[in-house]
Amino acid sequence: MQSMSKLFILGLTVAAVFILMGQLRTHSTTPVTSIYYVDSRGNDDNAGTKKYPWKTLQHAADVAKPGSTVYVRGGIYKQKLKIIRSGSARSGSITFASFPEETAIIDGSGLTVSEQQGLVEIESASHITIKGFEIRNFIATQNEQMPIGIYVHGSGGYIKLLNNKVHDIKNTAEPIGRELLGRDAHGIAVYGSDAPASLHHVTIDGNELYNLVLGSSESLVLNGNVDTFSVTNNLIHDNDNIGIDLIGFEGIAPYPTYDQVRNGLVSGNRVYNITSNFNPSYGKSLPNHSNAAGGIYIDGGKDSIIERNYSYNNDIGIEIASEHAGKATSDITVRSNIVYSNRYTGIAMGGYDSERGATVNCKIINNTLYQNNSLSDGSGQILLQYDTKNNIIANNIIFADSSNVFIYNEQEKNSGNKIDYNLYYAAGGISKATWIWKNKEYVGFSAYLAGTGNDSHSIFADPKFVDQAKNDFHLKAASPAIDAGSPYSWTINTLDIDGQARPQGESINIGADGI
């Protein structure tokens, strides 16, 4: 009996050794942790460890598990990356990141572009993070090709695009037809193309997008069935069309009920040098003087906040409008932004002609607008276009350019708009101050007040900026804008341009500087 026990124990020991050896053989090709590595000098037959990294981004995407991080070592990767596997709420996101203190460059030079394709692409996946890459040189040369730096589409959620540098994404094809179509590209595009399932909880933070050739498209766009998002602290500059765009009604989602970007925040971004004047999709003679590209554009979006952004040296600073007849951009709050030196106008709202849609129930509050309409064609600091209804324009500093035009509204199809508690100023003085309201011109502040009924609590005074020559639009202690605004309920728990909480009480500052 004792001998049988010894043999039994010996058998168990040998079996354990074989099991252990089998585990070791398995681990020779499978990482023992949830951290993987990709290196341009690696091999996809490796284990994906730091010592034995994989070679391709796609191999990592095909095998990475929820909760894992794929570190990509510094170097140039002329590869596309398409992610269709999801992380999970329980185990965590799948994260692709440049290795700390190194920059992995995903380079599209020489790679083909299909009809609509991202150099980095996330299709109907959730719990994905893309962090710290340089993404560049994805270029289309033919019509109906659309190169995109980072392309998120379908449905899914909890997607983060963080601290990436996206540049030289271009479509260089010749536009075709009378409408100059077929030539499009995006730096970052989020398309909610499913329904009722949406793309939701999308975070786009700390990215830089520049030197993009976009045709009739946008630098950073959210379009279709996108619900709950934040676009924050991005630097977007020197591109040939719109900077940031929130879009609805373009048929991206299969059911119209879901086809609007909504419930989002656009905050802390800096957008500059955005112009369509050298974009052949706006006219083949260059410059074409179209001045049509907005720094921040809401075209059919709803229920979102645009706050604490700097928008300058663009064609249009901020525009809240709808390009689709019978459809409205609605319930957008534009607050605590600094908008200056834009060519056509500072803030525009409404359809750009009578064939377009409307802007409804929106608020333009506590912004600082300074010498926009650098074209000096009289388009003003705030431009009301076709069909604006029940909007509020209040608590803004509005400092005119040399044309002395503050608000330009040649449309008679507008109603219920409330304008009050603003501070106006222009170097030309109060006697030359000009407003166009419902296609009637008023010269002089008193004439405007008497003729329109607007701005009964507003003032005309020098706001006394700290240093407007250096674009420092904070207020000096003696500014008449201090404590001159109205603390309507929509100013409660809001932040000023510097992220400071606005004091609550009987009055608040006019303009973006709250303290």
One Martini backbone bead per residue (centre of mass of N, CA, C, O) as a GRO file, in nm:
protein
  515
    1MET     BB    1   0.057   0.062  -0.020
    2GLN     BB    2   0.304   0.248   0.003
    3SER     BB    3   0.408   0.207  -0.291
    4MET     BB    4   0.157   0.315  -0.435
    5SER     BB    5   0.179   0.605  -0.320
    6LYS     BB    6   0.453   0.674  -0.440
    7LEU     BB    7   0.369   0.633  -0.736
    8PHE     BB    8   0.141   0.840  -0.735
    9ILE     BB    9   0.315   1.087  -0.658
   10LEU     BB   10   0.511   1.062  -0.893
   11GLY     BB   11   0.296   1.099  -1.114
   12LEU     BB   12   0.211   1.381  -1.028
   13THR     BB   13   0.485   1.516  -1.065
   14VAL     BB   14   0.524   1.459  -1.366
   15ALA     BB   15   0.262   1.597  -1.457
   16ALA     BB   16   0.337   1.880  -1.353
   17VAL     BB   17   0.582   1.916  -1.533
   18PHE     BB   18   0.431   1.897  -1.804
   19ILE     BB   19   0.241   2.130  -1.753
   20LEU     BB   20   0.461   2.347  -1.714
   21MET     BB   21   0.592   2.307  -1.992
   22GLY     BB   22   0.335   2.386  -2.148
   23GLN     BB   23   0.317   2.673  -2.036
   24LEU     BB   24   0.590   2.771  -2.138
   25ARG     BB   25   0.532   2.727  -2.436
   26THR     BB   26   0.291   2.917  -2.449
   27HIS     BB   27   0.451   3.177  -2.331
   28SER     BB   28   0.643   3.212  -2.584
   29THR     BB   29   0.369   3.347  -2.755
   30THR     BB   30   0.250   3.476  -2.478
   31PRO     BB   31   0.171   3.705  -2.277
   32VAL     BB   32   0.178   3.754  -1.914
   33THR     BB   33   0.054   4.027  -1.978
   34SER     BB   34  -0.131   4.342  -2.059
   35ILE     BB   35   0.145   4.412  -2.206
   36TYR     BB   36   0.238   4.542  -2.516
   37TYR     BB   37   0.457   4.529  -2.816
   38VAL     BB   38   0.578   4.758  -3.071
   39ASP     BB   39   0.820   4.713  -3.346
   40SER     BB   40   0.983   4.772  -3.641
   41ARG     BB   41   1.190   4.516  -3.545
   42GLY     BB   42   0.993   4.305  -3.523
   43ASN     BB   43   0.762   4.015  -3.468
   44ASP     BB   44   0.458   3.843  -3.504
   45ASP     BB   45   0.591   3.571  -3.364
   46ASN     BB   46   0.608   3.691  -3.115
   47ALA     BB   47   0.504   3.777  -2.778
   48GLY     BB   48   0.487   4.104  -2.719
   49THR     BB   49   0.723   4.197  -2.574
   50LYS     BB   50   0.976   4.401  -2.502
   51LYS     BB   51   1.190   4.191  -2.610
   52TYR     BB   52   0.939   4.056  -2.801
   53PRO     BB   53   0.812   4.216  -3.043
   54TRP     BB   54   0.607   4.335  -3.255
   55LYS     BB   55   0.550   4.483  -3.583
   56THR     BB   56   0.234   4.523  -3.600
   57LEU     BB   57  -0.056   4.687  -3.540
   58GLN     BB   58  -0.264   4.478  -3.642
   59HIS     BB   59  -0.183   4.241  -3.468
   60ALA     BB   60  -0.249   4.376  -3.203
   61ALA     BB   61  -0.554   4.428  -3.269
   62ASP     BB   62  -0.622   4.110  -3.311
   63VAL     BB   63  -0.519   4.024  -2.987
   64ALA     BB   64  -0.614   4.219  -2.800
   65LYS     BB   65  -0.727   4.272  -2.476
   66PRO     BB   66  -0.903   4.358  -2.232
   67GLY     BB   67  -0.698   4.593  -2.052
   68SER     BB   68  -0.488   4.660  -2.260
   69THR     BB   69  -0.152   4.762  -2.364
   70VAL     BB   70  -0.010   4.924  -2.654
   71TYR     BB   71   0.320   4.968  -2.714
   72VAL     BB   72   0.483   5.208  -2.927
   73ARG     BB   73   0.763   5.250  -3.064
   74GLY     BB   74   0.975   5.442  -3.188
   75GLY     BB   75   0.884   5.547  -3.519
   76ILE     BB   76   0.808   5.424  -3.847
   77TYR     BB   77   0.466   5.347  -3.970
   78LYS     BB   78   0.364   5.198  -4.277
   79GLN     BB   79   0.047   5.178  -4.155
   80LYS     BB   80  -0.250   5.038  -4.085
   81LEU     BB   81  -0.533   5.082  -3.847
   82LYS     BB   82  -0.779   4.834  -3.739
   83ILE     BB   83  -1.056   4.845  -3.507
   84ILE     BB   84  -1.291   4.575  -3.373
   85ARG     BB   85  -1.201   4.536  -3.090
   86SER     BB   86  -1.301   4.528  -2.756
   87GLY     BB   87  -1.339   4.635  -2.471
   88SER     BB   88  -1.433   4.683  -2.119
   89ALA     BB   89  -1.580   4.769  -1.828
   90ARG     BB   90  -1.444   4.549  -1.651
   91SER     BB   91  -1.136   4.535  -1.782
   92GLY     BB   92  -1.110   4.753  -2.003
   93SER     BB   93  -0.929   4.908  -2.215
   94ILE     BB   94  -0.791   4.950  -2.529
   95THR     BB   95  -0.451   5.057  -2.565
   96PHE     BB   96  -0.290   5.295  -2.776
   97ALA     BB   97   0.066   5.381  -2.741
   98SER     BB   98   0.317   5.560  -2.695
   99PHE     BB   99   0.602   5.535  -2.574
  100PRO     BB  100   0.750   5.670  -2.330
  101GLU     BB  101   0.933   5.931  -2.471
  102GLU     BB  102   0.798   5.849  -2.745
  103THR     BB  103   0.739   5.847  -3.113
  104ALA     BB  104   0.485   5.729  -3.299
  105ILE     BB  105   0.466   5.693  -3.659
  106ILE     BB  106   0.190   5.723  -3.872
  107ASP     BB  107   0.241   5.651  -4.220
  108GLY     BB  108   0.083   5.709  -4.551
  109SER     BB  109   0.302   5.671  -4.744
  110GLY     BB  110   0.187   5.498  -5.030
  111LEU     BB  111  -0.097   5.456  -4.944
  112THR     BB  112  -0.403   5.359  -4.992
  113VAL     BB  113  -0.730   5.496  -5.082
  114SER     BB  114  -1.036   5.467  -5.019
  115GLU     BB  115  -1.338   5.600  -5.014
  116GLN     BB  116  -1.339   5.559  -4.676
  117GLN     BB  117  -1.045   5.621  -4.474
  118GLY     BB  118  -0.833   5.526  -4.213
  119LEU     BB  119  -0.531   5.512  -4.077
  120VAL     BB  120  -0.711   5.525  -3.826
  121GLU     BB  121  -0.954   5.269  -3.717
  122ILE     BB  122  -1.294   5.262  -3.576
  123GLU     BB  123  -1.526   4.981  -3.568
  124SER     BB  124  -1.765   4.914  -3.365
  125ALA     BB  125  -1.622   5.007  -3.089
  126SER     BB  126  -1.515   4.972  -2.743
  127HIS     BB  127  -1.296   5.073  -2.532
  128ILE     BB  128  -1.093   5.303  -2.671
  129THR     BB  129  -0.740   5.406  -2.700
  130ILE     BB  130  -0.567   5.695  -2.846
  131LYS     BB  131  -0.209   5.772  -2.782
  132GLY     BB  132   0.059   5.974  -2.887
  133PHE     BB  133   0.047   6.023  -3.197
  134GLU     BB  134   0.173   6.038  -3.524
  135ILE     BB  135  -0.033   6.150  -3.804
  136ARG     BB  136   0.048   6.101  -4.158
  137ASN     BB  137   0.042   6.112  -4.503
  138PHE     BB  138  -0.266   6.097  -4.611
  139ILE     BB  139  -0.327   6.061  -4.968
  140ALA     BB  140  -0.532   6.191  -5.219
  141THR     BB  141  -0.578   6.193  -5.602
  142GLN     BB  142  -0.888   6.115  -5.607
  143ASN     BB  143  -1.195   6.095  -5.657
  144GLU     BB  144  -1.385   5.954  -5.389
  145GLN     BB  145  -1.164   6.001  -5.187
  146MET     BB  146  -1.117   5.957  -4.812
  147PRO     BB  147  -0.899   6.082  -4.602
  148ILE     BB  148  -0.814   5.977  -4.258
  149GLY     BB  149  -0.663   5.984  -3.972
  150ILE     BB  150  -0.919   5.953  -3.768
  151TYR     BB  151  -1.169   5.683  -3.769
  152VAL     BB  152  -1.503   5.687  -3.642
  153HIS     BB  153  -1.752   5.418  -3.660
  154GLY     BB  154  -2.083   5.356  -3.611
  155SER     BB  155  -2.073   5.203  -3.301
  156GLY     BB  156  -2.035   5.296  -2.956
  157GLY     BB  157  -1.793   5.342  -2.671
  158TYR     BB  158  -1.551   5.476  -2.496
  159ILE     BB  159  -1.372   5.695  -2.662
  160LYS     BB  160  -1.017   5.785  -2.697
  161LEU     BB  161  -0.850   6.092  -2.812
  162LEU     BB  162  -0.502   6.148  -2.727
  163ASN     BB  163  -0.238   6.343  -2.800
  164ASN     BB  164  -0.244   6.392  -3.108
  165LYS     BB  165  -0.074   6.423  -3.430
  166VAL     BB  166  -0.237   6.576  -3.715
  167HIS     BB  167  -0.104   6.560  -4.055
  168ASP     BB  168  -0.115   6.562  -4.387
  169ILE     BB  169  -0.417   6.544  -4.475
  170LYS     BB  170  -0.515   6.471  -4.820
  171ASN     BB  171  -0.689   6.627  -5.106
  172THR     BB  172  -0.568   6.671  -5.458
  173ALA     BB  173  -0.800   6.673  -5.626
  174GLU     BB  174  -1.005   6.764  -5.874
  175PRO     BB  175  -1.275   6.921  -5.892
  176ILE     BB  176  -1.620   6.850  -5.977
  177GLY     BB  177  -1.827   7.025  -6.133
  178ARG     BB  178  -2.036   7.283  -6.041
  179GLU     BB  179  -1.997   7.195  -5.717
  180LEU     BB  180  -1.715   7.095  -5.646
  181LEU     BB  181  -1.666   6.782  -5.608
  182GLY     BB  182  -1.482   6.495  -5.470
  183ARG     BB  183  -1.312   6.659  -5.224
  184ASP     BB  184  -1.199   6.483  -4.935
  185ALA     BB  185  -1.122   6.535  -4.575
  186HIS     BB  186  -0.977   6.430  -4.252
  187GLY     BB  187  -0.846   6.427  -3.945
  188ILE     BB  188  -1.112   6.394  -3.758
  189ALA     BB  189  -1.369   6.127  -3.748
  190VAL     BB  190  -1.720   6.106  -3.632
  191TYR     BB  191  -1.949   5.841  -3.725
  192GLY     BB  192  -2.292   5.792  -3.672
  193SER     BB  193  -2.404   5.504  -3.870
  194ASP     BB  194  -2.611   5.414  -3.663
  195ALA     BB  195  -2.942   5.258  -3.570
  196PRO     BB  196  -2.996   5.339  -3.252
  197ALA     BB  197  -2.713   5.303  -3.219
  198SER     BB  198  -2.444   5.477  -3.085
  199LEU     BB  199  -2.209   5.720  -3.045
  200HIS     BB  200  -2.047   5.729  -2.721
  201HIS     BB  201  -1.840   5.860  -2.517
  202VAL     BB  202  -1.651   6.090  -2.655
  203THR     BB  203  -1.294   6.166  -2.650
  204ILE     BB  204  -1.128   6.483  -2.749
  205ASP     BB  205  -0.787   6.537  -2.642
  206GLY     BB  206  -0.493   6.719  -2.707
  207ASN     BB  207  -0.489   6.781  -3.005
  208GLU     BB  208  -0.323   6.817  -3.330
  209LEU     BB  209  -0.429   7.012  -3.627
  210TYR     BB  210  -0.255   7.026  -3.948
  211ASN     BB  211  -0.213   7.060  -4.275
  212LEU     BB  212  -0.503   7.045  -4.420
  213VAL     BB  213  -0.673   6.894  -4.708
  214LEU     BB  214  -1.044   6.907  -4.736
  215GLY     BB  215  -1.224   7.062  -4.905
  216SER     BB  216  -1.566   7.010  -4.794
  217SER     BB  217  -1.443   6.959  -4.515
  218GLU     BB  218  -1.300   6.866  -4.191
  219SER     BB  219  -1.088   6.852  -3.934
  220LEU     BB  220  -1.320   6.822  -3.697
  221VAL     BB  221  -1.573   6.562  -3.677
  222LEU     BB  222  -1.925   6.533  -3.598
  223ASN     BB  223  -2.162   6.278  -3.721
  224GLY     BB  224  -2.474   6.208  -3.643
  225ASN     BB  225  -2.493   5.936  -3.410
  226VAL     BB  226  -2.398   6.146  -3.156
  227ASP     BB  227  -2.379   6.082  -2.792
  228THR     BB  228  -2.184   6.211  -2.594
  229PHE     BB  229  -1.926   6.456  -2.563
  230SER     BB  230  -1.570   6.567  -2.604
  231VAL     BB  231  -1.399   6.879  -2.706
  232THR     BB  232  -1.065   6.926  -2.581
  233ASN     BB  233  -0.770   7.096  -2.594
  234ASN     BB  234  -0.732   7.178  -2.890
  235LEU     BB  235  -0.517   7.219  -3.186
  236ILE     BB  236  -0.629   7.427  -3.466
  237HIS     BB  237  -0.448   7.474  -3.782
  238ASP     BB  238  -0.385   7.546  -4.100
  239ASN     BB  239  -0.659   7.511  -4.274
  240ASP     BB  240  -0.901   7.477  -4.567
  241ASN     BB  241  -1.117   7.434  -4.332
  242ILE     BB  242  -1.296   7.353  -4.095
  243GLY     BB  243  -1.236   7.287  -3.770
  244ILE     BB  244  -1.515   7.251  -3.599
  245ASP     BB  245  -1.784   6.995  -3.625
  246LEU     BB  246  -2.147   6.981  -3.584
  247ILE     BB  247  -2.370   6.734  -3.725
  248GLY     BB  248  -2.677   6.734  -3.920
  249PHE     BB  249  -2.886   6.593  -4.176
  250GLU     BB  250  -2.688   6.395  -4.381
  251GLY     BB  251  -2.744   6.070  -4.357
  252ILE     BB  252  -2.559   5.894  -4.170
  253ALA     BB  253  -2.800   5.800  -4.040
  254PRO     BB  254  -3.066   5.580  -4.120
  255TYR     BB  255  -3.230   5.765  -3.912
  256PRO     BB  256  -3.342   6.082  -3.865
  257THR     BB  257  -3.387   6.085  -3.552
  258TYR     BB  258  -3.049   6.027  -3.513
  259ASP     BB  259  -2.923   6.273  -3.711
  260GLN     BB  260  -2.762   6.404  -3.437
  261VAL     BB  261  -2.559   6.591  -3.272
  262ARG     BB  262  -2.523   6.550  -2.902
  263ASN     BB  263  -2.444   6.616  -2.588
  264GLY     BB  264  -2.200   6.844  -2.573
  265LEU     BB  265  -1.842   6.949  -2.557
  266VAL     BB  266  -1.670   7.264  -2.639
  267SER     BB  267  -1.340   7.305  -2.492
  268GLY     BB  268  -1.032   7.471  -2.483
  269ASN     BB  269  -0.987   7.567  -2.767
  270ARG     BB  270  -0.759   7.633  -3.050
  271VAL     BB  271  -0.850   7.841  -3.336
  272TYR     BB  272  -0.655   7.891  -3.645
  273ASN     BB  273  -0.610   7.954  -3.968
  274ILE     BB  274  -0.903   7.937  -4.115
  275THR     BB  275  -0.942   7.878  -4.476
  276SER     BB  276  -1.104   7.887  -4.816
  277ASN     BB  277  -0.927   8.074  -5.021
  278PHE     BB  278  -0.734   7.797  -5.108
  279ASN     BB  279  -0.997   7.631  -5.205
  280PRO     BB  280  -1.119   7.471  -5.490
  281SER     BB  281  -1.413   7.401  -5.370
  282TYR     BB  282  -1.470   7.742  -5.379
  283GLY     BB  283  -1.272   7.794  -5.620
  284LYS     BB  284  -1.027   7.802  -5.876
  285SER     BB  285  -0.959   8.076  -5.788
  286LEU     BB  286  -0.649   8.189  -5.640
  287PRO     BB  287  -0.796   8.349  -5.449
  288ASN     BB  288  -1.164   8.325  -5.378
  289HIS     BB  289  -1.302   8.486  -5.138
  290SER     BB  290  -1.507   8.317  -4.948
  291ASN     BB  291  -1.501   8.313  -4.635
  292ALA     BB  292  -1.635   8.005  -4.509
  293ALA     BB  293  -1.456   7.924  -4.261
  294GLY     BB  294  -1.496   7.784  -3.956
  295GLY     BB  295  -1.373   7.728  -3.656
  296ILE     BB  296  -1.673   7.695  -3.534
  297TYR     BB  297  -1.931   7.446  -3.620
  298ILE     BB  298  -2.293   7.433  -3.618
  299ASP     BB  299  -2.467   7.178  -3.824
  300GLY     BB  300  -2.743   7.045  -3.664
  301GLY     BB  301  -2.697   7.055  -3.386
  302LYS     BB  302  -2.749   6.973  -3.024
  303ASP     BB  303  -2.729   7.012  -2.695
  304SER     BB  304  -2.471   7.223  -2.660
  305ILE     BB  305  -2.136   7.333  -2.561
  306ILE     BB  306  -1.957   7.650  -2.617
  307GLU     BB  307  -1.646   7.689  -2.438
  308ARG     BB  308  -1.345   7.842  -2.382
  309ASN     BB  309  -1.258   7.959  -2.661
  310TYR     BB  310  -1.028   8.019  -2.928
  311SER     BB  311  -1.107   8.240  -3.214
  312TYR     BB  312  -0.877   8.310  -3.491
  313ASN     BB  313  -0.801   8.392  -3.810
  314ASN     BB  314  -1.064   8.341  -3.953
  315ASP     BB  315  -1.343   8.364  -4.126
  316ILE     BB  316  -1.506   8.232  -3.882
  317GLY     BB  317  -1.543   8.188  -3.562
  318ILE     BB  318  -1.867   8.128  -3.501
  319GLU     BB  319  -2.120   7.879  -3.601
  320ILE     BB  320  -2.490   7.868  -3.590
  321ALA     BB  321  -2.643   7.631  -3.806
  322SER     BB  322  -2.833   7.547  -4.118
  323GLU     BB  323  -2.830   7.372  -4.440
  324HIS     BB  324  -3.134   7.262  -4.384
  325ALA     BB  325  -3.435   7.263  -4.483
  326GLY     BB  326  -3.642   7.259  -4.196
  327LYS     BB  327  -3.385   7.274  -4.013
  328ALA     BB  328  -3.237   7.280  -3.674
  329THR     BB  329  -3.044   7.449  -3.472
  330SER     BB  330  -3.032   7.360  -3.112
  331ASP     BB  331  -2.951   7.429  -2.798
  332ILE     BB  332  -2.705   7.634  -2.801
  333THR     BB  333  -2.411   7.721  -2.610
  334VAL     BB  334  -2.231   8.036  -2.619
  335ARG     BB  335  -1.950   8.064  -2.392
  336SER     BB  336  -1.663   8.214  -2.290
  337ASN     BB  337  -1.543   8.342  -2.552
  338ILE     BB  338  -1.270   8.423  -2.779
  339VAL     BB  339  -1.325   8.656  -3.057
  340TYR     BB  340  -1.083   8.732  -3.320
  341SER     BB  341  -0.981   8.841  -3.629
  342ASN     BB  342  -1.203   8.778  -3.825
  343ARG     BB  343  -1.300   8.827  -4.145
  344TYR     BB  344  -1.622   8.825  -4.155
  345THR     BB  345  -1.699   8.709  -3.856
  346GLY     BB  346  -1.758   8.610  -3.537
  347ILE     BB  347  -2.084   8.552  -3.509
  348ALA     BB  348  -2.305   8.308  -3.647
  349MET     BB  349  -2.658   8.282  -3.755
  350GLY     BB  350  -2.821   8.083  -3.950
  351GLY     BB  351  -2.898   8.081  -4.265
  352TYR     BB  352  -2.721   8.175  -4.558
  353ASP     BB  353  -3.011   8.124  -4.685
  354SER     BB  354  -3.348   8.067  -4.792
  355GLU     BB  355  -3.263   7.742  -4.831
  356ARG     BB  356  -3.232   7.704  -4.535
  357GLY     BB  357  -3.220   7.695  -4.206
  358ALA     BB  358  -3.213   7.711  -3.846
  359THR     BB  359  -3.202   7.908  -3.532
  360VAL     BB  360  -3.281   7.767  -3.202
  361ASN     BB  361  -3.256   7.819  -2.874
  362CYS     BB  362  -3.004   8.008  -2.834
  363LYS     BB  363  -2.682   8.103  -2.673
  364ILE     BB  364  -2.509   8.426  -2.640
  365ILE     BB  365  -2.270   8.433  -2.372
  366ASN     BB  366  -1.998   8.581  -2.241
  367ASN     BB  367  -1.845   8.719  -2.475
  368THR     BB  368  -1.550   8.810  -2.672
  369LEU     BB  369  -1.547   9.066  -2.922
  370TYR     BB  370  -1.274   9.148  -3.165
  371GLN     BB  371  -1.227   9.274  -3.458
  372ASN     BB  372  -1.399   9.172  -3.666
  373ASN     BB  373  -1.419   9.208  -3.990
  374SER     BB  374  -1.138   9.261  -4.155
  375LEU     BB  375  -1.275   9.336  -4.434
  376SER     BB  376  -1.479   9.578  -4.397
  377ASP     BB  377  -1.802   9.505  -4.512
  378GLY     BB  378  -2.029   9.504  -4.261
  379SER     BB  379  -2.086   9.214  -4.104
  380GLY     BB  380  -1.975   9.219  -3.829
  381GLN     BB  381  -1.971   9.055  -3.516
  382ILE     BB  382  -2.281   8.986  -3.563
  383LEU     BB  383  -2.464   8.736  -3.759
  384LEU     BB  384  -2.787   8.746  -3.892
  385GLN     BB  385  -2.970   8.517  -4.049
  386TYR     BB  386  -3.174   8.294  -4.159
  387ASP     BB  387  -3.387   8.199  -3.932
  388THR     BB  388  -3.434   8.330  -3.620
  389LYS     BB  389  -3.527   8.180  -3.290
  390ASN     BB  390  -3.524   8.230  -2.960
  391ASN     BB  391  -3.270   8.401  -2.892
  392ILE     BB  392  -2.966   8.481  -2.702
  393ILE     BB  393  -2.798   8.809  -2.649
  394ALA     BB  394  -2.563   8.825  -2.377
  395ASN     BB  395  -2.294   8.954  -2.202
  396ASN     BB  396  -2.132   9.102  -2.431
  397ILE     BB  397  -1.839   9.188  -2.587
  398ILE     BB  398  -1.851   9.450  -2.853
  399PHE     BB  399  -1.582   9.510  -3.077
  400ALA     BB  400  -1.531   9.698  -3.333
  401ASP     BB  401  -1.441   9.781  -3.627
  402SER     BB  402  -1.395  10.029  -3.868
  403SER     BB  403  -1.709  10.003  -3.954
  404ASN     BB  404  -1.899  10.003  -3.682
  405VAL     BB  405  -2.024   9.709  -3.680
  406PHE     BB  406  -2.212   9.485  -3.482
  407ILE     BB  407  -2.502   9.417  -3.608
  408TYR     BB  408  -2.614   9.191  -3.871
  409ASN     BB  409  -2.963   9.222  -4.007
  410GLU     BB  410  -3.136   9.154  -4.317
  411GLN     BB  411  -3.359   8.987  -4.185
  412GLU     BB  412  -3.717   8.918  -4.133
  413LYS     BB  413  -3.680   8.608  -4.049
  414ASN     BB  414  -3.734   8.691  -3.720
  415SER     BB  415  -3.790   8.575  -3.372
  416GLY     BB  416  -3.758   8.616  -3.023
  417ASN     BB  417  -3.508   8.785  -2.991
  418LYS     BB  418  -3.265   8.850  -2.729
  419ILE     BB  419  -3.110   9.176  -2.647
  420ASP     BB  420  -2.869   9.216  -2.374
  421TYR     BB  421  -2.620   9.320  -2.165
  422ASN     BB  422  -2.421   9.481  -2.341
  423LEU     BB  423  -2.097   9.576  -2.473
  424TYR     BB  424  -2.008   9.863  -2.658
  425TYR     BB  425  -1.736   9.924  -2.908
  426ALA     BB  426  -1.563  10.200  -3.086
  427ALA     BB  427  -1.340  10.416  -3.222
  428GLY     BB  428  -1.570  10.591  -3.373
  429GLY     BB  429  -1.797  10.593  -3.180
  430ILE     BB  430  -2.130  10.653  -3.099
  431SER     BB  431  -2.217  10.807  -3.369
  432LYS     BB  432  -2.105  10.550  -3.564
  433ALA     BB  433  -2.269  10.343  -3.462
  434THR     BB  434  -2.378  10.016  -3.604
  435TRP     BB  435  -2.701   9.879  -3.702
  436ILE     BB  436  -2.864   9.589  -3.842
  437TRP     BB  437  -3.230   9.563  -3.838
  438LYS     BB  438  -3.433   9.423  -4.036
  439ASN     BB  439  -3.299   9.596  -4.281
  440LYS     BB  440  -3.216   9.834  -4.077
  441GLU     BB  441  -3.048  10.130  -4.023
  442TYR     BB  442  -2.843  10.224  -3.731
  443VAL     BB  443  -2.716  10.540  -3.619
  444GLY     BB  444  -2.649  10.518  -3.319
  445PHE     BB  445  -2.739  10.420  -3.009
  446SER     BB  446  -3.015  10.565  -2.967
  447ALA     BB  447  -3.143  10.478  -3.235
  448TYR     BB  448  -3.131  10.175  -3.184
  449LEU     BB  449  -3.296  10.161  -2.925
  450ALA     BB  450  -3.557  10.301  -3.036
  451GLY     BB  451  -3.597  10.113  -3.306
  452THR     BB  452  -3.586   9.801  -3.152
  453GLY     BB  453  -3.573   9.734  -2.821
  454ASN     BB  454  -3.297   9.677  -2.764
  455ASP     BB  455  -3.068   9.699  -2.511
  456SER     BB  456  -3.177   9.842  -2.232
  457HIS     BB  457  -2.897   9.742  -2.051
  458SER     BB  458  -2.688   9.861  -2.223
  459ILE     BB  459  -2.351   9.964  -2.327
  460PHE     BB  460  -2.123  10.242  -2.410
  461ALA     BB  461  -1.780  10.131  -2.379
  462ASP     BB  462  -1.474  10.099  -2.267
  463PRO     BB  463  -1.346   9.790  -2.150
  464LYS     BB  464  -1.054   9.774  -2.064
  465PHE     BB  465  -0.809   9.619  -2.153
  466VAL     BB  466  -0.504   9.512  -2.081
  467ASP     BB  467  -0.397   9.410  -2.404
  468GLN     BB  468  -0.504   9.430  -2.720
  469ALA     BB  469  -0.235   9.425  -2.888
  470LYS     BB  470  -0.185   9.121  -2.733
  471ASN     BB  471  -0.458   8.969  -2.684
  472ASP     BB  472  -0.558   9.086  -2.395
  473PHE     BB  473  -0.901   9.037  -2.263
  474HIS     BB  474  -0.876   9.131  -2.001
  475LEU     BB  475  -0.968   9.310  -1.714
  476LYS     BB  476  -0.965   9.589  -1.571
  477ALA     BB  477  -1.056   9.731  -1.275
  478ALA     BB  478  -1.207   9.982  -1.449
  479SER     BB  479  -1.415   9.826  -1.588
  480PRO     BB  480  -1.751   9.848  -1.706
  481ALA     BB  481  -1.800   9.525  -1.714
  482ILE     BB  482  -1.807   9.514  -1.421
  483ASP     BB  483  -2.104   9.414  -1.288
  484ALA     BB  484  -2.301   9.454  -1.573
  485GLY     BB  485  -2.445   9.197  -1.573
  486SER     BB  486  -2.665   8.917  -1.604
  487PRO     BB  487  -2.791   8.662  -1.366
  488TYR     BB  488  -2.905   8.442  -1.508
  489SER     BB  489  -2.964   8.108  -1.486
  490TRP     BB  490  -2.737   8.054  -1.723
  491THR     BB  491  -2.481   8.136  -1.509
  492ILE     BB  492  -2.485   7.902  -1.336
  493ASN     BB  493  -2.205   7.724  -1.295
  494THR     BB  494  -1.988   7.890  -1.449
  495LEU     BB  495  -1.716   7.964  -1.667
  496ASP     BB  496  -1.448   8.115  -1.761
  497ILE     BB  497  -1.179   8.138  -1.971
  498ASP     BB  498  -0.995   8.030  -1.706
  499GLY     BB  499  -1.187   7.837  -1.518
  500GLN     BB  500  -1.354   8.027  -1.346
  501ALA     BB  501  -1.584   8.093  -1.127
  502ARG     BB  502  -1.867   8.255  -1.128
  503PRO     BB  503  -2.013   8.474  -0.962
  504GLN     BB  504  -2.282   8.494  -0.732
  505GLY     BB  505  -2.554   8.728  -0.798
  506GLU     BB  506  -2.673   9.029  -0.916
  507SER     BB  507  -2.386   9.029  -1.074
  508ILE     BB  508  -2.184   9.025  -1.371
  509ASN     BB  509  -1.973   8.999  -1.604
  510ILE     BB  510  -1.886   9.112  -1.900
  511GLY     BB  511  -1.780   8.857  -2.072
  512ALA     BB  512  -1.515   8.618  -2.044
  513ASP     BB  513  -1.420   8.773  -1.793
  514GLY     BB  514  -1.514   8.695  -1.452
  515ILE     BB  515  -1.247   8.812  -1.248
   0.00000   0.00000   0.00000
